[in-house]
Amino acid sequence: MSDHELLGQREIVQKLVADAFPRGIQRDARSNMGAFPSMGAEMVEDIFQRRSSVRFFNRDDGVDFNDLKILLSDVALFEESIWGGGDPRLQLRAYVFPERISAGHMDSRCVYEFVADSATFASVGRLRSGMTKESMVLQKEFVDAAAILIWVAGLADAVDDYGSCAYKELLIRSGALAHFAWLKSLSLGYEGTVFAGILPKVLRQVCGIDGYRKNQMFAFALGKRA
């Protein structure tokens, strides 16, 4: 990818972000499109060029618990670098549906919210007895991912305050976070893809995400390639 092509992509992202703030939604003064958290020894542009969507995952490989914390902590830093503290009604919460996380730190039958301030995970739900992982998703191949990450928004409050443009804003933000998680996962030696996410019925039953007061905005499947 040439420097000109890369600049063009950045300009598109900047325009999408700028266009998302009608009707009183303002960017924080600290916002900085260039302030990416570290990708280790690699430049984000290099990772961007070698990314590819992975739909089929190795069932024998998991994700290291500390790597998961690093990934989600850097996603939170990325969100802060673009939008600052901002309006809490437009903030997103990261939920984790774990399957194979190292060292037994997470129960694969539980759902966790990542608490960025303390880099910890709080249990927010548990799969019902008899509920299979296959019943959670429309695209069954994603059941084999080591973890599924989703970003959740308080859609009702945001729409009440900002109107329908709030939905567009939350989609842009959550899409940016999910795609950054994808790039960060590559820098940590994992792969994955953004996808449709967990089925609404499961979210409602397991962790009270009703699709309006709380709504799944974007999802990312994480693991190692099959």
Secondary structure, DSSP 4 states (H G I P E B T S, - for coil): --HHHHHHHHHHHHHHHHHT--TT----TT--TT-PPP-TTS-HHHHHHH------B-TT--B-HHHHHHHHHHHHHHHHHHH-S--GGG-EEEEEEESSBGGG-S-TTEEEEEETTTTEEEEEEEPPTT--GGGGBSSGGGGGSSEEEEEEE-HHHHHHHHTTHHHHHHHHHHHHHHHHHHHHHHHTT-EEEEE--B-HHHHHHHH---SSSSEEEEEEEEE-B-
